[in-house]
Amino acid sequence: MSSQNKERTMPESINCNGVANGSNNSSANGGKEMEDEETFLFTSESVGEGHPDKICDQVSDAILDAHLEQDPYAKVACETCTKTGMVLVCGEITSKANVDYQKVVRETIQKIGYDDSNKGFDYKTCNILLALEQQCIEIARG
């Protein structure tokens, strides 16, 4: 059978702990009923060095660190997303800190190693968009 004709397993029929996910088939468990036993499907994602998820995590962490250095009581709900040549930082922050976001983002990208457009990203020329605002009072109170 060619690889194009192989049957694909859909998530609804993935086997977990020897039992089809969602199945209560007694034959799949040696004739024992599965009513008291729960099954679950565990998944995880692993990405390599330089993957946009890693860049985003490091930028968000650097922004949090910059706030906590100046204000240990800062509340930072910050997310970062990136695309070739662009970084978007968005979220809500309650802090007394005065953070230079452009500097923090560019230094973080430089530390990662993106210092030339030939690498697909350059800390010196990337576009940085900021969509940060104060948290609402209810969230800021904790």
DRENTORKOL-3810 file (N, C-alpha, C; in nm, 4 decimals):
REM DRENTORKOL-3810
@n.u->0.0846; n.v->-0.1167; n.w->0.0000; ca.u->0.0000; ca.v->0.0000; ca.w->0.0000; c.u->0.0895; c.v->0.1233; c.w->0.0000
@n.u->0.0648; n.v->0.2164; n.w->-0.0910; ca.u->0.1464; ca.v->0.3375; ca.w->-0.0969; c.u->0.1130; c.v->0.4287; c.w->0.0202
@n.u->0.2058; n.v->0.5216; n.w->0.0492; ca.u->0.1843; ca.v->0.6113; ca.w->0.1621; c.u->0.0647; c.v->0.7026; c.w->0.1379
@n.u->0.0299; n.v->0.7275; n.w->0.0110; ca.u->-0.0853; ca.v->0.8118; ca.w->-0.0191; c.u->-0.2162; c.v->0.7413; c.w->0.0134
@n.u->-0.2169; n.v->0.6089; n.w->0.0074; ca.u->-0.3397; ca.v->0.5338; ca.w->0.0300; c.u->-0.3544; c.v->0.4864; c.w->0.1736
@n.u->-0.2588; n.v->0.5147; n.w->0.2588; ca.u->-0.2699; ca.v->0.4679; ca.w->0.3959; c.u->-0.3865; c.v->0.5368; c.w->0.4650
@n.u->-0.4542; n.v->0.4591; n.w->0.5463; ca.u->-0.5677; ca.v->0.5127; ca.w->0.6199; c.u->-0.5177; c.v->0.6002; c.w->0.7343
@n.u->-0.5755; n.v->0.7158; n.w->0.7510; ca.u->-0.5367; ca.v->0.8075; ca.w->0.8580; c.u->-0.6283; c.v->0.7848; c.w->0.9785
@n.u->-0.5687; n.v->0.7892; n.w->1.0975; ca.u->-0.6453; ca.v->0.7722; ca.w->1.2195; c.u->-0.6942; c.v->0.9083; c.w->1.2661
@n.u->-0.8215; n.v->0.9225; n.w->1.2849; ca.u->-0.8787; ca.v->1.0479; ca.w->1.3331; c.u->-0.8729; c.v->1.0487; c.w->1.4851
@n.u->-0.8660; n.v->1.1677; n.w->1.5462; ca.u->-0.8552; ca.v->1.1761; ca.w->1.6918; c.u->-0.9643; c.v->1.1004; c.w->1.7668
@n.u->-1.0829; n.v->1.0898; n.w->1.7088; ca.u->-1.1918; ca.v->1.0209; ca.w->1.7764; c.u->-1.1636; c.v->0.8723; c.w->1.7951
@n.u->-1.0702; n.v->0.8153; n.w->1.7185; ca.u->-1.0465; ca.v->0.6721; ca.w->1.7269; c.u->-0.9051; c.v->0.6376; c.w->1.7722
@n.u->-0.8347; n.v->0.7329; n.w->1.8319; ca.u->-0.6998; ca.v->0.7060; ca.w->1.8796; c.u->-0.7064; c.v->0.6174; c.w->2.0034
@n.u->-0.6174; n.v->0.5188; n.w->2.0085; ca.u->-0.6135; ca.v->0.4311; ca.w->2.1241; c.u->-0.5416; c.v->0.4974; c.w->2.2404
@n.u->-0.6003; n.v->0.4938; n.w->2.3568; ca.u->-0.5403; ca.v->0.5456; ca.w->2.4797; c.u->-0.5431; c.v->0.4349; c.w->2.5824
@n.u->-0.4300; n.v->0.4051; n.w->2.6400; ca.u->-0.4217; ca.v->0.3011; ca.w->2.7415; c.u->-0.4811; c.v->0.1698; c.w->2.6914
@n.u->-0.4648; n.v->0.1425; n.w->2.5624; ca.u->-0.5126; ca.v->0.0184; ca.w->2.5057; c.u->-0.6608; c.v->0.0180; c.w->2.4734
@n.u->-0.7281; n.v->0.1302; n.w->2.4923; ca.u->-0.8715; ca.v->0.1374; ca.w->2.4666; c.u->-0.8956; c.v->0.2527; c.w->2.3713
@n.u->-0.9794; n.v->0.2300; n.w->2.2727; ca.u->-1.0105; ca.v->0.3382; ca.w->2.1807; c.u->-1.0688; c.v->0.4546; c.w->2.2592
@n.u->-1.0187; n.v->0.5737; n.w->2.2323; ca.u->-1.0629; ca.v->0.6927; ca.w->2.3036; c.u->-1.2147; c.v->0.7063; c.w->2.2940
@n.u->-1.2783; n.v->0.7221; n.w->2.4072; ca.u->-1.4232; ca.v->0.7365; ca.w->2.4104; c.u->-1.4963; c.v->0.6043; c.w->2.4054
@n.u->-1.4241; n.v->0.4958; n.w->2.3917; ca.u->-1.4864; ca.v->0.3653; ca.w->2.3804; c.u->-1.5126; c.v->0.3059; c.w->2.5175
@n.u->-1.6216; n.v->0.2356; n.w->2.5298; ca.u->-1.6516; ca.v->0.1616; ca.w->2.6506; c.u->-1.6650; c.v->0.0146; c.w->2.6138
@n.u->-1.5882; n.v->-0.0260; n.w->2.5156; ca.u->-1.5933; ca.v->-0.1601; ca.w->2.4605; c.u->-1.5286; c.v->-0.2577; c.w->2.5586
@n.u->-1.6055; n.v->-0.3482; n.w->2.6121; ca.u->-1.5530; ca.v->-0.4414; ca.w->2.7115; c.u->-1.4509; c.v->-0.5368; c.w->2.6520
@n.u->-1.4596; n.v->-0.5673; n.w->2.5213; ca.u->-1.3623; ca.v->-0.6587; ca.w->2.4617; c.u->-1.2244; c.v->-0.5947; c.w->2.4527
@n.u->-1.2169; n.v->-0.4635; n.w->2.4504; ca.u->-1.0881; ca.v->-0.3948; ca.w->2.4432; c.u->-1.0159; c.v->-0.3979; c.w->2.5769
@n.u->-1.0850; n.v->-0.4368; n.w->2.6826; ca.u->-1.0259; ca.v->-0.4403; ca.w->2.8161; c.u->-1.0378; c.v->-0.5806; c.w->2.8757
@n.u->-1.0180; n.v->-0.6791; n.w->2.7945; ca.u->-1.0212; ca.v->-0.8169; ca.w->2.8426; c.u->-1.1554; c.v->-0.8575; c.w->2.9020
@n.u->-1.2641; n.v->-0.8001; n.w->2.8555; ca.u->-1.3959; ca.v->-0.8361; ca.w->2.9028; c.u->-1.4418; c.v->-0.7558; c.w->3.0227
@n.u->-1.3583; n.v->-0.6682; n.w->3.0784; ca.u->-1.3977; ca.v->-0.5869; ca.w->3.1943; c.u->-1.4641; c.v->-0.4590; c.w->3.1465
@n.u->-1.5636; n.v->-0.4176; n.w->3.2179; ca.u->-1.6301; ca.v->-0.2922; ca.w->3.1850; c.u->-1.5400; c.v->-0.1749; c.w->3.2210
@n.u->-1.5498; n.v->-0.0656; n.w->3.1457; ca.u->-1.4646; ca.v->0.0514; ca.w->3.1644; c.u->-1.5403; c.v->0.1674; c.w->3.2286
@n.u->-1.6521; n.v->0.1426; n.w->3.2918; ca.u->-1.7359; ca.v->0.2519; ca.w->3.3382; c.u->-1.6696; c.v->0.3364; c.w->3.4459
@n.u->-1.5887; n.v->0.2773; n.w->3.5337; ca.u->-1.5259; ca.v->0.3526; ca.w->3.6409; c.u->-1.3893; c.v->0.4066; c.w->3.6012
@n.u->-1.3359; n.v->0.3588; n.w->3.4922; ca.u->-1.2013; ca.v->0.3967; ca.w->3.4503; c.u->-1.2079; c.v->0.5074; c.w->3.3452
@n.u->-1.1302; n.v->0.6143; n.w->3.3675; ca.u->-1.1265; ca.v->0.7224; ca.w->3.2700; c.u->-1.0043; c.v->0.7068; c.w->3.1810
@n.u->-1.0185; n.v->0.7438; n.w->3.0552; ca.u->-0.9046; ca.v->0.7483; ca.w->2.9645; c.u->-0.8917; c.v->0.8912; c.w->2.9144
@n.u->-0.7730; n.v->0.9249; n.w->2.8748; ca.u->-0.7507; ca.v->1.0587; ca.w->2.8208; c.u->-0.6432; c.v->1.0522; c.w->2.7153
@n.u->-0.6429; n.v->1.1517; n.w->2.6318; ca.u->-0.5449; ca.v->1.1619; ca.w->2.5248; c.u->-0.4486; c.v->1.2741; c.w->2.5609
@n.u->-0.3216; n.v->1.2425; n.w->2.5759; ca.u->-0.2194; ca.v->1.3416; ca.w->2.6086; c.u->-0.1471; c.v->1.3804; c.w->2.4804
@n.u->-0.1396; n.v->1.5105; n.w->2.4542; ca.u->-0.0644; ca.v->1.5582; ca.w->2.3388; c.u->0.0315; c.v->1.6670; c.w->2.3846
@n.u->0.1356; n.v->1.6874; n.w->2.3091; ca.u->0.2280; ca.v->1.7965; ca.w->2.3384; c.u->0.2909; c.v->1.8428; c.w->2.2079
@n.u->0.3458; n.v->1.9622; n.w->2.2139; ca.u->0.4094; ca.v->2.0189; ca.w->2.0962; c.u->0.5554; c.v->2.0458; c.w->2.1294
@n.u->0.6402; n.v->2.0164; n.w->2.0373; ca.u->0.7821; ca.v->2.0448; ca.w->2.0544; c.u->0.8284; c.v->2.1204; c.w->1.9308
@n.u->0.8914; n.v->2.2351; n.w->1.9535; ca.u->0.9405; ca.v->2.3136; ca.w->1.8414; c.u->1.0903; c.v->2.3328; c.w->1.8559
@n.u->1.1557; n.v->2.3527; n.w->1.7438; ca.u->1.3010; ca.v->2.3663; ca.w->1.7430; c.u->1.3477; c.v->2.5079; c.w->1.7721
@n.u->1.4776; n.v->2.5191; n.w->1.7923; ca.u->1.5416; ca.v->2.6472; ca.w->1.8182; c.u->1.5122; c.v->2.7440; c.w->1.7038
@n.u->1.4803; n.v->2.8667; n.w->1.7368; ca.u->1.4517; ca.v->2.9676; ca.w->1.6359; c.u->1.3079; c.v->2.9687; c.w->1.5876
@n.u->1.2260; n.v->2.8749; n.w->1.6341; ca.u->1.0850; ca.v->2.8713; ca.w->1.5961; c.u->1.0153; c.v->2.9965; c.w->1.6499
@n.u->0.9206; n.v->3.0523; n.w->1.5758; ca.u->0.8514; ca.v->3.1734; ca.w->1.6232; c.u->0.7929; c.v->3.1610; c.w->1.7638
@n.u->0.7451; n.v->3.0438; n.w->1.8038; ca.u->0.6921; ca.v->3.0266; ca.w->1.9402; c.u->0.7997; c.v->3.0552; c.w->2.0441
@n.u->0.9214; n.v->3.0116; n.w->2.0172; ca.u->1.0323; ca.v->3.0352; ca.w->2.1111; c.u->1.0666; c.v->3.1833; c.w->2.1178
@n.u->1.0663; n.v->3.2504; n.w->2.0031; ca.u->1.0929; ca.v->3.3942; ca.w->2.0004; c.u->0.9872; c.v->3.4667; c.w->2.0831
@n.u->0.8624; n.v->3.4334; n.w->2.0604; ca.u->0.7522; ca.v->3.4994; ca.w->2.1305; c.u->0.7615; c.v->3.4782; c.w->2.2804
@n.u->0.7896; n.v->3.3565; n.w->2.3225; ca.u->0.8028; ca.v->3.3284; ca.w->2.4664; c.u->0.9139; c.v->3.4114; c.w->2.5282
@n.u->1.0268; n.v->3.4220; n.w->2.4595; ca.u->1.1397; ca.v->3.4971; ca.w->2.5143; c.u->1.1104; c.v->3.6465; c.w->2.5215
@n.u->1.0415; n.v->3.6998; n.w->2.4214; ca.u->1.0056; ca.v->3.8415; ca.w->2.4237; c.u->0.9080; c.v->3.8692; c.w->2.5380
@n.u->0.8047; n.v->3.7878; n.w->2.5512; ca.u->0.7077; ca.v->3.8075; ca.w->2.6601; c.u->0.7753; c.v->3.7965; c.w->2.7957
@n.u->0.8638; n.v->3.6984; n.w->2.8115; ca.u->0.9366; ca.v->3.6824; ca.w->2.9383; c.u->1.0250; c.v->3.8036; c.w->2.9675
@n.u->1.0903; n.v->3.8578; n.w->2.8643; ca.u->1.1773; ca.v->3.9737; ca.w->2.8828; c.u->1.0970; c.v->4.0966; c.w->2.9256
@n.u->0.9773; n.v->4.1117; n.w->2.8713; ca.u->0.8912; ca.v->4.2235; ca.w->2.9112; c.u->0.8468; c.v->4.2069; c.w->3.0556
@n.u->0.8086; n.v->4.0860; n.w->3.0937; ca.u->0.7735; ca.v->4.0597; ca.w->3.2331; c.u->0.8909; c.v->4.0904; c.w->3.3244
@n.u->1.0084; n.v->4.0413; n.w->3.2902; ca.u->1.1282; ca.v->4.0653; ca.w->3.3718; c.u->1.1572; c.v->4.2144; c.w->3.3853
@n.u->1.1423; n.v->4.2896; n.w->3.2761; ca.u->1.1693; ca.v->4.4334; ca.w->3.2788; c.u->1.0748; c.v->4.5043; c.w->3.3755
@n.u->0.9503; n.v->4.4603; n.w->3.3784; ca.u->0.8548; ca.v->4.5200; ca.w->3.4726; c.u->0.8885; c.v->4.4817; c.w->3.6165
@n.u->0.9167; n.v->4.3549; n.w->3.6392; ca.u->0.9428; ca.v->4.3092; ca.w->3.7758; c.u->1.0718; c.v->4.3674; c.w->3.8330
@n.u->1.1679; n.v->4.4000; n.w->3.7482; ca.u->1.2912; ca.v->4.4639; ca.w->3.7960; c.u->1.2611; c.v->4.5981; c.w->3.8620
@n.u->1.1646; n.v->4.6707; n.w->3.8064; ca.u->1.1310; ca.v->4.8030; ca.w->3.8573; c.u->1.0132; c.v->4.8018; c.w->3.9544
@n.u->0.9234; n.v->4.7070; n.w->3.9365; ca.u->0.8023; ca.v->4.7005; ca.w->4.0188; c.u->0.7711; c.v->4.5542; c.w->4.0510
@n.u->0.8140; n.v->4.5073; n.w->4.1695; ca.u->0.7921; ca.v->4.3666; ca.w->4.2039; c.u->0.6447; c.v->4.3281; c.w->4.2172
@n.u->0.5560; n.v->4.4267; n.w->4.2197; ca.u->0.4122; ca.v->4.3992; ca.w->4.2304; c.u->0.3399; c.v->4.4134; c.w->4.0968
@n.u->0.4149; n.v->4.4268; n.w->3.9893; ca.u->0.3548; ca.v->4.4426; ca.w->3.8566; c.u->0.2708; c.v->4.3204; c.w->3.8217
@n.u->0.1623; n.v->4.3461; n.w->3.7504; ca.u->0.0772; ca.v->4.2391; ca.w->3.6972; c.u->0.0833; c.v->4.2512; c.w->3.5455
@n.u->0.1410; n.v->4.1506; n.w->3.4827; ca.u->0.1684; ca.v->4.1568; ca.w->3.3391; c.u->0.0974; c.v->4.0419; c.w->3.2681
@n.u->0.0010; n.v->4.0768; n.w->3.1852; ca.u->-0.0674; ca.v->3.9799; ca.w->3.0990; c.u->-0.0301; c.v->4.0183; c.w->2.9562
@n.u->0.0789; n.v->3.9616; n.w->2.9096; ca.u->0.1401; ca.v->4.0048; ca.w->2.7841; c.u->0.1591; c.v->3.8846; c.w->2.6924
@n.u->0.1190; n.v->3.9011; n.w->2.5686; ca.u->0.1388; ca.v->3.7982; ca.w->2.4671; c.u->0.2165; c.v->3.8588; c.w->2.3505
@n.u->0.2911; n.v->3.7754; n.w->2.2829; ca.u->0.3689; ca.v->3.8201; ca.w->2.1684; c.u->0.3417; c.v->3.7269; c.w->2.0513
@n.u->0.3283; n.v->3.7847; n.w->1.9336; ca.u->0.3214; ca.v->3.7020; ca.w->1.8126; c.u->0.4155; c.v->3.7646; c.w->1.7097
@n.u->0.4635; n.v->3.6812; n.w->1.6198; ca.u->0.5619; ca.v->3.7293; ca.w->1.5236; c.u->0.5394; c.v->3.6675; c.w->1.3866
@n.u->0.5799; n.v->3.7413; n.w->1.2888; ca.u->0.5808; ca.v->3.6980; ca.w->1.1496; c.u->0.7058; c.v->3.7593; c.w->1.0898
@n.u->0.7527; n.v->3.7101; n.w->0.9807; ca.u->0.8774; ca.v->3.7591; ca.w->0.9218; c.u->0.8825; c.v->3.9119; c.w->0.9236
@n.u->0.9809; n.v->3.9643; n.w->0.9934; ca.u->1.0023; ca.v->4.1080; ca.w->0.9971; c.u->0.9096; c.v->4.1868; c.w->1.0879
@n.u->0.8260; n.v->4.1195; n.w->1.1695; ca.u->0.7306; ca.v->4.1905; ca.w->1.2522; c.u->0.7107; c.v->4.1216; c.w->1.3875
@n.u->0.6965; n.v->4.2022; n.w->1.4914; ca.u->0.6646; ca.v->4.1510; ca.w->1.6252; c.u->0.5474; c.v->4.2324; c.w->1.6779
@n.u->0.4452; n.v->4.1648; n.w->1.7267; ca.u->0.3309; ca.v->4.2297; ca.w->1.7896; c.u->0.3298; c.v->4.1903; c.w->1.9363
@n.u->0.3310; n.v->4.2904; n.w->2.0235; ca.u->0.3210; ca.v->4.2672; ca.w->2.1675; c.u->0.1871; c.v->4.3257; c.w->2.2108
@n.u->0.1033; n.v->4.2434; n.w->2.2725; ca.u->-0.0283; ca.v->4.2916; ca.w->2.3124; c.u->-0.0631; c.v->4.2386; c.w->2.4510
@n.u->-0.1556; n.v->4.3074; n.w->2.5142; ca.u->-0.2001; ca.v->4.2633; ca.w->2.6446; c.u->-0.2353; c.v->4.3780; c.w->2.7354
@n.u->-0.2475; n.v->4.3441; n.w->2.8640; ca.u->-0.2836; ca.v->4.4411; ca.w->2.9664; c.u->-0.1829; c.v->4.4327; c.w->3.0790
@n.u->-0.1370; n.v->4.5508; n.w->3.1241; ca.u->-0.0321; ca.v->4.5556; ca.w->3.2258; c.u->-0.0677; c.v->4.6586; c.w->3.3312
@n.u->-0.0491; n.v->4.6204; n.w->3.4575; ca.u->-0.0583; ca.v->4.7142; ca.w->3.5682; c.u->0.0788; c.v->4.7178; c.w->3.6326
@n.u->0.1443; n.v->4.8342; n.w->3.6239; ca.u->0.2807; ca.v->4.8440; ca.w->3.6735; c.u->0.3195; c.v->4.9901; c.w->3.6923
@n.u->0.4072; n.v->5.0133; n.w->3.7887; ca.u->0.4644; ca.v->5.1462; ca.w->3.8088; c.u->0.5935; c.v->5.1612; c.w->3.7286
@n.u->0.6353; n.v->5.0563; n.w->3.6614; ca.u->0.7605; ca.v->5.0568; ca.w->3.5854; c.u->0.7480; c.v->5.1405; c.w->3.4584
@n.u->0.8602; n.v->5.1939; n.w->3.4165; ca.u->0.8696; ca.v->5.2661; ca.w->3.2899; c.u->0.9597; c.v->5.1815; c.w->3.1997
@n.u->0.8987; n.v->5.1038; n.w->3.1109; ca.u->0.9715; ca.v->5.0072; ca.w->3.0284; c.u->0.9812; c.v->5.0581; c.w->2.8854
@n.u->1.1003; n.v->5.0530; n.w->2.8292; ca.u->1.1232; ca.v->5.0853; ca.w->2.6888; c.u->1.1024; c.v->4.9560; c.w->2.6097
@n.u->0.9799; n.v->4.9351; n.w->2.5631; ca.u->0.9441; ca.v->4.8102; ca.w->2.4967; c.u->1.0247; c.v->4.7874; c.w->2.3693
@n.u->1.0467; n.v->4.8916; n.w->2.2914; ca.u->1.1255; ca.v->4.8776; ca.w->2.1689; c.u->1.2640; c.v->4.8202; c.w->2.2018
@n.u->1.3264; n.v->4.8749; n.w->2.3036; ca.u->1.4599; ca.v->4.8306; ca.w->2.3429; c.u->1.4571; c.v->4.6855; c.w->2.3926
@n.u->1.3610; n.v->4.6530; n.w->2.4776; ca.u->1.3514; ca.v->4.5169; ca.w->2.5326; c.u->1.3310; c.v->4.4156; c.w->2.4205
@n.u->1.2400; n.v->4.4438; n.w->2.3284; ca.u->1.2114; ca.v->4.3510; ca.w->2.2180; c.u->1.3344; c.v->4.3354; c.w->2.1288
@n.u->1.3956; n.v->4.4451; n.w->2.0892; ca.u->1.5115; ca.v->4.4382; ca.w->1.9990; c.u->1.6300; c.v->4.3672; c.w->2.0649
@n.u->1.6567; n.v->4.3959; n.w->2.1914; ca.u->1.7674; ca.v->4.3280; ca.w->2.2603; c.u->1.7423; c.v->4.1781; c.w->2.2717
@n.u->1.6182; n.v->4.1402; n.w->2.2961; ca.u->1.5848; ca.v->3.9979; ca.w->2.3071; c.u->1.6061; c.v->3.9273; c.w->2.1735
@n.u->1.5602; n.v->3.9889; n.w->2.0669; ca.u->1.5768; ca.v->3.9289; ca.w->1.9333; c.u->1.7249; c.v->3.9216; c.w->1.8969
@n.u->1.8022; n.v->4.0228; n.w->1.9345; ca.u->1.9462; ca.v->4.0217; ca.w->1.9085; c.u->2.0131; c.v->3.9068; c.w->1.9846
@n.u->1.9767; n.v->3.8874; n.w->2.1121; ca.u->2.0352; ca.v->3.7787; ca.w->2.1929; c.u->2.0046; c.v->3.6422; c.w->2.1322
@n.u->1.8866; n.v->3.6287; n.w->2.0725; ca.u->1.8501; ca.v->3.5021; ca.w->2.0081; c.u->1.9409; c.v->3.4766; c.w->1.8881
@n.u->1.9843; n.v->3.5846; n.w->1.8232; ca.u->2.0760; ca.v->3.5680; ca.w->1.7102; c.u->2.0235; c.v->3.6190; c.w->1.5782
@n.u->1.9073; n.v->3.6818; n.w->1.5790; ca.u->1.8527; ca.v->3.7366; ca.w->1.4549; c.u->1.9070; c.v->3.8774; c.w->1.4347
@n.u->2.0226; n.v->3.8847; n.w->1.3675; ca.u->2.0913; ca.v->4.0116; ca.w->1.3508; c.u->2.1207; c.v->4.0446; c.w->1.2048
@n.u->2.0504; n.v->3.9771; n.w->1.1136; ca.u->2.0732; ca.v->4.0018; ca.w->0.9719; c.u->1.9494; c.v->3.9586; c.w->0.8946
@n.u->1.9075; n.v->4.0409; n.w->0.8006; ca.u->1.7880; ca.v->4.0085; ca.w->0.7206; c.u->1.8038; c.v->3.8793; c.w->0.6425
@n.u->1.9272; n.v->3.8397; n.w->0.6126; ca.u->1.9498; ca.v->3.7130; ca.w->0.5422; c.u->1.9098; c.v->3.5928; c.w->0.6265
@n.u->1.8986; n.v->3.6115; n.w->0.7569; ca.u->1.8538; ca.v->3.5035; ca.w->0.8461; c.u->1.7013; c.v->3.4991; c.w->0.8545
@n.u->1.6349; n.v->3.5914; n.w->0.7865; ca.u->1.4892; ca.v->3.5945; ca.w->0.7874; c.u->1.4324; c.v->3.6901; c.w->0.8907
@n.u->1.5210; n.v->3.7475; n.w->0.9721; ca.u->1.4744; ca.v->3.8384; ca.w->1.0770; c.u->1.5938; c.v->3.9205; c.w->1.1223
@n.u->1.5718; n.v->4.0476; n.w->1.1493; ca.u->1.6798; ca.v->4.1351; ca.w->1.1920; c.u->1.6282; c.v->4.2276; c.w->1.3015
@n.u->1.6901; n.v->4.2217; n.w->1.4169; ca.u->1.6453; ca.v->4.3029; ca.w->1.5300; c.u->1.6526; c.v->4.4521; c.w->1.5006
@n.u->1.7415; n.v->4.4923; n.w->1.4095; ca.u->1.7595; ca.v->4.6342; ca.w->1.3795; c.u->1.6473; c.v->4.6897; c.w->1.2920
@n.u->1.5898; n.v->4.6060; n.w->1.2054; ca.u->1.4940; ca.v->4.6555; ca.w->1.1065; c.u->1.3529; c.v->4.6012; c.w->1.1227
@n.u->1.3294; n.v->4.5107; n.w->1.2156; ca.u->1.1951; ca.v->4.4530; ca.w->1.2284; c.u->1.0959; c.v->4.5596; c.w->1.2770
@n.u->0.9725; n.v->4.5426; n.w->1.2372; ca.u->0.8646; ca.v->4.6322; ca.w->1.2770; c.u->0.8080; c.v->4.5822; c.w->1.4099
@n.u->0.7998; n.v->4.6701; n.w->1.5081; ca.u->0.7474; ca.v->4.6319; ca.w->1.6394; c.u->0.6171; c.v->4.7074; c.w->1.6626
@n.u->0.5101; n.v->4.6317; n.w->1.6815; ca.u->0.3787; ca.v->4.6887; ca.w->1.7087; c.u->0.3438; c.v->4.6640; c.w->1.8549
@n.u->0.2972; n.v->4.7675; n.w->1.9223; ca.u->0.2594; ca.v->4.7553; ca.w->2.0626; c.u->0.1101; c.v->4.7812; c.w->2.0779
@n.u->0.0418; n.v->4.6885; n.w->2.1396; ca.u->-0.1009; ca.v->4.7033; ca.w->2.1699; c.u->-0.1189; c.v->4.6691; c.w->2.3177
@n.u->-0.0604; n.v->4.7527; n.w->2.4017; ca.u->-0.0636; ca.v->4.7319; ca.w->2.5462; c.u->-0.1475; c.v->4.8403; c.w->2.6111
@n.u->-0.2231; n.v->4.8027; n.w->2.7118; ca.u->-0.3022; ca.v->4.9005; ca.w->2.7850; c.u->-0.3096; c.v->4.8615; c.w->2.9315
@n.u->-0.3635; n.v->4.9505; n.w->3.0114; ca.u->-0.3819; ca.v->4.9237; ca.w->3.1540; c.u->-0.4863; c.v->4.8144; c.w->3.1723
@n.u->-0.4661; n.v->4.7327; n.w->3.2724; ca.u->-0.5656; ca.v->4.6323; ca.w->3.3069; c.u->-0.6859; c.v->4.7021; c.w->3.3694
@n.u->-0.8018; n.v->4.6404; n.w->3.3544; ca.u->-0.9198; ca.v->4.6962; ca.w->3.4215; c.u->-0.8976; c.v->4.6835; c.w->3.5736
@n.u->-0.9638; n.v->4.7660; n.w->3.6485; ca.u->-0.9432; ca.v->4.7746; ca.w->3.7938; c.u->-0.9679; c.v->4.6398; c.w->3.8629
@n.u->-1.0680; n.v->4.5655; n.w->3.8196; ca.u->-1.0996; ca.v->4.4368; ca.w->3.8833; c.u->-0.9842; c.v->4.3374; c.w->3.8690
@n.u->-0.9212; n.v->4.3341; n.w->3.7515; ca.u->-0.8088; ca.v->4.2443; ca.w->3.7291; c.u->-0.6859; c.v->4.2964; c.w->3.8026
@n.u->-0.6633; n.v->4.4265; n.w->3.7969; ca.u->-0.5453; ca.v->4.4863; ca.w->3.8585; c.u->-0.5430; c.v->4.4652; c.w->4.0099
@n.u->-0.6593; n.v->4.4565; n.w->4.0718; ca.u->-0.6655; ca.v->4.4318; ca.w->4.2165; c.u->-0.6158; c.v->4.2930; c.w->4.2530
@n.u->-0.6225; n.v->4.2031; n.w->4.1593; ca.u->-0.5763; ca.v->4.0656; ca.w->4.1851; c.u->-0.6886; c.v->3.9819; c.w->4.2225
END
